[in-house]
Amino acid sequence: MLSHAFESWFVPFLGFFLLPWTTLAYAVMWSASSNQVTGFEWFIVILAFVIDLGSYASRGQARRD
């Protein structure tokens, strides 16, 4: 699934370490429709991005406490 959504191996490799939910959501939405992400599918990808950012923010908060 990842090889179809991304042209190189580097972007999904880096994505799984930095933004894993965003990378996964993009790949799933890419394969769910006709090899493109359009409309409501972008909402799912953006939601995954917000979840990834939230995990970074919660780690920072936990570290400060």
Backbone hydrogen bonds, N-H to C=O, Kabsch-Sander energy under -0.5 kcal/mol:
donor,donor_aa,acceptor,acceptor_aa,energy
5,A,1,M,-1.6
6,F,2,L,-2.2
13,F,9,W,-1.7
14,L,10,F,-2.8
15,G,11,V,-2.7
16,F,12,P,-2.1
17,F,13,F,-0.7
17,F,14,L,-0.6
18,L,14,L,-2.2
19,L,15,G,-1.8
23,T,19,L,-2.4
24,L,20,P,-2.3
25,A,21,W,-2.7
26,Y,22,T,-2.5
27,A,23,T,-2.1
28,V,24,L,-2.5
29,M,25,A,-2.7
30,W,26,Y,-2.3
31,S,27,A,-2.0
32,A,28,V,-2.0
33,S,29,M,-1.4
35,N,30,W,-0.9
35,N,33,S,-2.6
36,Q,30,W,-0.6
38,T,36,Q,-0.6
41,E,38,T,-1.9
42,W,39,G,-1.5
43,F,39,G,-0.6
43,F,40,F,-0.5
44,I,40,F,-1.3
45,V,41,E,-1.9
46,I,42,W,-2.8
47,L,43,F,-2.5
48,A,44,I,-2.2
49,F,45,V,-1.9
50,V,46,I,-2.3
51,I,47,L,-2.1
52,D,48,A,-2.3
53,L,49,F,-2.5
54,G,50,V,-2.5
55,S,51,I,-1.8
56,Y,52,D,-1.6
57,A,53,L,-2.3
58,S,54,G,-2.5
59,R,55,S,-1.6
60,G,56,Y,-1.9
61,Q,57,A,-2.2
62,A,58,S,-2.3
63,R,59,R,-2.0
64,R,60,G,-1.7
65,D,61,Q,-1.6
